[in-house]
Amino acid sequence: MKLSPKTIKSISLRLANVKTMLIANNSNQMEKIKDELYEIIHEVDEENHRCYISHEE
């Protein structure tokens, strides 16, 4: 499976955001960090699903 350029860009932006929050090392942002990481996982899962659905059709 290969990620689409759109997904790669979206994940890269999310990771940059997570990096910024980690550098700030603010415990109040832990939930936001987890949410961003879960969103990345969700995007990869969606892309994976689209990949297999398109091969089945």
PDB file as gemmi writes it, atoms N, CA and C in Angstrom:
CRYST1    1.000    1.000    1.000  90.00  90.00  90.00 P 1                      
ATOM      1  N   MET A   1       0.844  -1.181   0.000  1.00  0.00           N  
ATOM      2  CA  MET A   1       0.000   0.000   0.000  1.00  0.00           C  
ATOM      3  C   MET A   1       0.887   1.241   0.000  1.00  0.00           C  
ATOM      4  N   LYS A   2       0.510   2.201  -0.816  1.00  0.00           N  
ATOM      5  CA  LYS A   2       1.196   3.487  -0.846  1.00  0.00           C  
ATOM      6  C   LYS A   2       0.196   4.564  -0.473  1.00  0.00           C  
ATOM      7  N   LEU A   3       0.659   5.519   0.312  1.00  0.00           N  
ATOM      8  CA  LEU A   3      -0.206   6.636   0.676  1.00  0.00           C  
ATOM      9  C   LEU A   3      -0.265   7.636  -0.469  1.00  0.00           C  
ATOM     10  N   SER A   4      -1.411   8.240  -0.625  1.00  0.00           N  
ATOM     11  CA  SER A   4      -1.568   9.263  -1.663  1.00  0.00           C  
ATOM     12  C   SER A   4      -0.824  10.529  -1.239  1.00  0.00           C  
ATOM     13  N   PRO A   5      -0.437  11.347  -2.206  1.00  0.00           N  
ATOM     14  CA  PRO A   5       0.247  12.603  -1.873  1.00  0.00           C  
ATOM     15  C   PRO A   5      -0.583  13.484  -0.929  1.00  0.00           C  
ATOM     16  N   LYS A   6      -1.894  13.495  -1.109  1.00  0.00           N  
ATOM     17  CA  LYS A   6      -2.775  14.294  -0.246  1.00  0.00           C  
ATOM     18  C   LYS A   6      -2.691  13.804   1.206  1.00  0.00           C  
ATOM     19  N   THR A   7      -2.707  12.490   1.395  1.00  0.00           N  
ATOM     20  CA  THR A   7      -2.621  11.914   2.739  1.00  0.00           C  
ATOM     21  C   THR A   7      -1.259  12.175   3.348  1.00  0.00           C  
ATOM     22  N   ILE A   8      -0.220  12.056   2.561  1.00  0.00           N  
ATOM     23  CA  ILE A   8       1.134  12.314   3.048  1.00  0.00           C  
ATOM     24  C   ILE A   8       1.253  13.756   3.533  1.00  0.00           C  
ATOM     25  N   LYS A   9       0.705  14.682   2.762  1.00  0.00           N  
ATOM     26  CA  LYS A   9       0.764  16.092   3.152  1.00  0.00           C  
ATOM     27  C   LYS A   9      -0.001  16.327   4.445  1.00  0.00           C  
ATOM     28  N   SER A  10      -1.180  15.750   4.551  1.00  0.00           N  
ATOM     29  CA  SER A  10      -2.002  15.910   5.745  1.00  0.00           C  
ATOM     30  C   SER A  10      -1.292  15.349   6.979  1.00  0.00           C  
ATOM     31  N   ILE A  11      -0.721  14.162   6.838  1.00  0.00           N  
ATOM     32  CA  ILE A  11      -0.010  13.543   7.957  1.00  0.00           C  
ATOM     33  C   ILE A  11       1.217  14.363   8.327  1.00  0.00           C  
ATOM     34  N   SER A  12       1.926  14.862   7.348  1.00  0.00           N  
ATOM     35  CA  SER A  12       3.111  15.681   7.620  1.00  0.00           C  
ATOM     36  C   SER A  12       2.755  16.934   8.409  1.00  0.00           C  
ATOM     37  N   LEU A  13       1.641  17.570   8.037  1.00  0.00           N  
ATOM     38  CA  LEU A  13       1.186  18.757   8.772  1.00  0.00           C  
ATOM     39  C   LEU A  13       0.809  18.407  10.209  1.00  0.00           C  
ATOM     40  N   ARG A  14       0.123  17.288  10.374  1.00  0.00           N  
ATOM     41  CA  ARG A  14      -0.253  16.858  11.723  1.00  0.00           C  
ATOM     42  C   ARG A  14       0.991  16.551  12.568  1.00  0.00           C  
ATOM     43  N   LEU A  15       1.970  15.889  11.959  1.00  0.00           N  
ATOM     44  CA  LEU A  15       3.193  15.572  12.697  1.00  0.00           C  
ATOM     45  C   LEU A  15       3.960  16.832  13.076  1.00  0.00           C  
ATOM     46  N   ALA A  16       3.963  17.813  12.207  1.00  0.00           N  
ATOM     47  CA  ALA A  16       4.614  19.088  12.527  1.00  0.00           C  
ATOM     48  C   ALA A  16       3.911  19.751  13.707  1.00  0.00           C  
ATOM     49  N   ASN A  17       2.591  19.665  13.728  1.00  0.00           N  
ATOM     50  CA  ASN A  17       1.812  20.222  14.824  1.00  0.00           C  
ATOM     51  C   ASN A  17       2.127  19.480  16.134  1.00  0.00           C  
ATOM     52  N   VAL A  18       2.209  18.164  16.069  1.00  0.00           N  
ATOM     53  CA  VAL A  18       2.546  17.361  17.244  1.00  0.00           C  
ATOM     54  C   VAL A  18       3.943  17.722  17.733  1.00  0.00           C  
ATOM     55  N   LYS A  19       4.866  17.867  16.816  1.00  0.00           N  
ATOM     56  CA  LYS A  19       6.240  18.227  17.191  1.00  0.00           C  
ATOM     57  C   LYS A  19       6.265  19.557  17.942  1.00  0.00           C  
ATOM     58  N   THR A  20       5.517  20.532  17.431  1.00  0.00           N  
ATOM     59  CA  THR A  20       5.450  21.846  18.078  1.00  0.00           C  
ATOM     60  C   THR A  20       4.899  21.720  19.502  1.00  0.00           C  
ATOM     61  N   MET A  21       3.849  20.916  19.653  1.00  0.00           N  
ATOM     62  CA  MET A  21       3.274  20.738  20.978  1.00  0.00           C  
ATOM     63  C   MET A  21       4.233  20.001  21.918  1.00  0.00           C  
ATOM     64  N   LEU A  22       4.965  19.029  21.378  1.00  0.00           N  
ATOM     65  CA  LEU A  22       5.921  18.298  22.212  1.00  0.00           C  
ATOM     66  C   LEU A  22       7.069  19.197  22.666  1.00  0.00           C  
ATOM     67  N   ILE A  23       7.530  20.048  21.776  1.00  0.00           N  
ATOM     68  CA  ILE A  23       8.611  20.972  22.132  1.00  0.00           C  
ATOM     69  C   ILE A  23       8.156  21.912  23.236  1.00  0.00           C  
ATOM     70  N   ALA A  24       6.897  22.341  23.178  1.00  0.00           N  
ATOM     71  CA  ALA A  24       6.360  23.224  24.213  1.00  0.00           C  
ATOM     72  C   ALA A  24       6.287  22.508  25.561  1.00  0.00           C  
ATOM     73  N   ASN A  25       6.168  21.176  25.514  1.00  0.00           N  
ATOM     74  CA  ASN A  25       6.168  20.340  26.716  1.00  0.00           C  
ATOM     75  C   ASN A  25       5.142  20.826  27.737  1.00  0.00           C  
ATOM     76  N   ASN A  26       3.949  21.136  27.251  1.00  0.00           N  
ATOM     77  CA  ASN A  26       2.862  21.627  28.098  1.00  0.00           C  
ATOM     78  C   ASN A  26       1.919  20.460  28.384  1.00  0.00           C  
ATOM     79  N   SER A  27       1.799  20.103  29.647  1.00  0.00           N  
ATOM     80  CA  SER A  27       0.958  18.953  30.007  1.00  0.00           C  
ATOM     81  C   SER A  27      -0.512  19.177  29.647  1.00  0.00           C  
ATOM     82  N   ASN A  28      -0.919  20.423  29.489  1.00  0.00           N  
ATOM     83  CA  ASN A  28      -2.302  20.716  29.101  1.00  0.00           C  
ATOM     84  C   ASN A  28      -2.598  20.303  27.664  1.00  0.00           C  
ATOM     85  N   GLN A  29      -1.563  20.057  26.880  1.00  0.00           N  
ATOM     86  CA  GLN A  29      -1.753  19.712  25.468  1.00  0.00           C  
ATOM     87  C   GLN A  29      -1.696  18.217  25.202  1.00  0.00           C  
ATOM     88  N   MET A  30      -1.566  17.410  26.236  1.00  0.00           N  
ATOM     89  CA  MET A  30      -1.440  15.965  26.027  1.00  0.00           C  
ATOM     90  C   MET A  30      -2.644  15.375  25.293  1.00  0.00           C  
ATOM     91  N   GLU A  31      -3.835  15.825  25.617  1.00  0.00           N  
ATOM     92  CA  GLU A  31      -5.026  15.312  24.930  1.00  0.00           C  
ATOM     93  C   GLU A  31      -5.016  15.714  23.457  1.00  0.00           C  
ATOM     94  N   LYS A  32      -4.583  16.933  23.176  1.00  0.00           N  
ATOM     95  CA  LYS A  32      -4.495  17.380  21.779  1.00  0.00           C  
ATOM     96  C   LYS A  32      -3.470  16.556  21.013  1.00  0.00           C  
ATOM     97  N   ILE A  33      -2.345  16.245  21.657  1.00  0.00           N  
ATOM     98  CA  ILE A  33      -1.309  15.425  21.025  1.00  0.00           C  
ATOM     99  C   ILE A  33      -1.869  14.044  20.711  1.00  0.00           C  
ATOM    100  N   LYS A  34      -2.546  13.443  21.668  1.00  0.00           N  
ATOM    101  CA  LYS A  34      -3.132  12.125  21.440  1.00  0.00           C  
ATOM    102  C   LYS A  34      -4.168  12.180  20.326  1.00  0.00           C  
ATOM    103  N   ASP A  35      -4.986  13.208  20.318  1.00  0.00           N  
ATOM    104  CA  ASP A  35      -5.997  13.351  19.267  1.00  0.00           C  
ATOM    105  C   ASP A  35      -5.356  13.440  17.884  1.00  0.00           C  
ATOM    106  N   GLU A  36      -4.304  14.224  17.779  1.00  0.00           N  
ATOM    107  CA  GLU A  36      -3.610  14.355  16.489  1.00  0.00           C  
ATOM    108  C   GLU A  36      -3.027  13.009  16.047  1.00  0.00           C  
ATOM    109  N   LEU A  37      -2.435  12.276  16.966  1.00  0.00           N  
ATOM    110  CA  LEU A  37      -1.854  10.975  16.631  1.00  0.00           C  
ATOM    111  C   LEU A  37      -2.935   9.973  16.240  1.00  0.00           C  
ATOM    112  N   TYR A  38      -4.063  10.000  16.926  1.00  0.00           N  
ATOM    113  CA  TYR A  38      -5.177   9.136  16.545  1.00  0.00           C  
ATOM    114  C   TYR A  38      -5.706   9.508  15.160  1.00  0.00           C  
ATOM    115  N   GLU A  39      -5.746  10.781  14.850  1.00  0.00           N  
ATOM    116  CA  GLU A  39      -6.196  11.213  13.526  1.00  0.00           C  
ATOM    117  C   GLU A  39      -5.264  10.701  12.431  1.00  0.00           C  
ATOM    118  N   ILE A  40      -3.972  10.690  12.713  1.00  0.00           N  
ATOM    119  CA  ILE A  40      -3.003  10.155  11.749  1.00  0.00           C  
ATOM    120  C   ILE A  40      -3.282   8.673  11.509  1.00  0.00           C  
ATOM    121  N   ILE A  41      -3.476   7.931  12.575  1.00  0.00           N  
ATOM    122  CA  ILE A  41      -3.786   6.501  12.450  1.00  0.00           C  
ATOM    123  C   ILE A  41      -5.072   6.312  11.652  1.00  0.00           C  
ATOM    124  N   HIS A  42      -6.056   7.136  11.926  1.00  0.00           N  
ATOM    125  CA  HIS A  42      -7.334   7.063  11.212  1.00  0.00           C  
ATOM    126  C   HIS A  42      -7.148   7.320   9.714  1.00  0.00           C  
ATOM    127  N   GLU A  43      -6.344   8.302   9.372  1.00  0.00           N  
ATOM    128  CA  GLU A  43      -6.095   8.600   7.958  1.00  0.00           C  
ATOM    129  C   GLU A  43      -5.425   7.434   7.257  1.00  0.00           C  
ATOM    130  N   VAL A  44      -4.458   6.815   7.911  1.00  0.00           N  
ATOM    131  CA  VAL A  44      -3.776   5.660   7.317  1.00  0.00           C  
ATOM    132  C   VAL A  44      -4.762   4.509   7.145  1.00  0.00           C  
ATOM    133  N   ASP A  45      -5.599   4.275   8.140  1.00  0.00           N  
ATOM    134  CA  ASP A  45      -6.608   3.214   8.029  1.00  0.00           C  
ATOM    135  C   ASP A  45      -7.572   3.480   6.876  1.00  0.00           C  
ATOM    136  N   GLU A  46      -8.010   4.727   6.735  1.00  0.00           N  
ATOM    137  CA  GLU A  46      -8.911   5.068   5.629  1.00  0.00           C  
ATOM    138  C   GLU A  46      -8.240   4.833   4.284  1.00  0.00           C  
ATOM    139  N   GLU A  47      -7.002   5.242   4.181  1.00  0.00           N  
ATOM    140  CA  GLU A  47      -6.261   5.058   2.926  1.00  0.00           C  
ATOM    141  C   GLU A  47      -6.105   3.569   2.618  1.00  0.00           C  
ATOM    142  N   ASN A  48      -5.811   2.799   3.643  1.00  0.00           N  
ATOM    143  CA  ASN A  48      -5.672   1.357   3.489  1.00  0.00           C  
ATOM    144  C   ASN A  48      -6.996   0.748   3.025  1.00  0.00           C  
ATOM    145  N   HIS A  49      -8.082   1.184   3.608  1.00  0.00           N  
ATOM    146  CA  HIS A  49      -9.408   0.698   3.225  1.00  0.00           C  
ATOM    147  C   HIS A  49      -9.712   1.038   1.767  1.00  0.00           C  
ATOM    148  N   ARG A  50      -9.437   2.275   1.368  1.00  0.00           N  
ATOM    149  CA  ARG A  50      -9.665   2.689  -0.024  1.00  0.00           C  
ATOM    150  C   ARG A  50      -8.826   1.854  -0.985  1.00  0.00           C  
ATOM    151  N   CYS A  51      -7.617   1.547  -0.567  1.00  0.00           N  
ATOM    152  CA  CYS A  51      -6.714   0.760  -1.411  1.00  0.00           C  
ATOM    153  C   CYS A  51      -7.311  -0.615  -1.690  1.00  0.00           C  
ATOM    154  N   TYR A  52      -7.810  -1.272  -0.652  1.00  0.00           N  
ATOM    155  CA  TYR A  52      -8.360  -2.614  -0.822  1.00  0.00           C  
ATOM    156  C   TYR A  52      -9.723  -2.598  -1.507  1.00  0.00           C  
ATOM    157  N   ILE A  53     -10.515  -1.590  -1.260  1.00  0.00           N  
ATOM    158  CA  ILE A  53     -11.823  -1.501  -1.906  1.00  0.00           C  
ATOM    159  C   ILE A  53     -11.651  -1.322  -3.412  1.00  0.00           C  
ATOM    160  N   SER A  54     -10.704  -0.486  -3.814  1.00  0.00           N  
ATOM    161  CA  SER A  54     -10.494  -0.246  -5.243  1.00  0.00           C  
ATOM    162  C   SER A  54      -9.969  -1.483  -5.954  1.00  0.00           C  
ATOM    163  N   HIS A  55      -9.213  -2.340  -5.256  1.00  0.00           N  
ATOM    164  CA  HIS A  55      -8.717  -3.580  -5.868  1.00  0.00           C  
ATOM    165  C   HIS A  55      -9.806  -4.639  -6.004  1.00  0.00           C  
ATOM    166  N   GLU A  56     -10.803  -4.586  -5.152  1.00  0.00           N  
ATOM    167  CA  GLU A  56     -11.885  -5.577  -5.189  1.00  0.00           C  
ATOM    168  C   GLU A  56     -12.891  -5.277  -6.291  1.00  0.00           C  
ATOM    169  N   GLU A  57     -12.996  -4.043  -6.698  1.00  0.00           N  
ATOM    170  CA  GLU A  57     -14.000  -3.666  -7.704  1.00  0.00           C  
ATOM    171  C   GLU A  57     -13.523  -3.933  -9.105  1.00  0.00           C  
TER     172      GLU A  57                                                      
END                                                                             
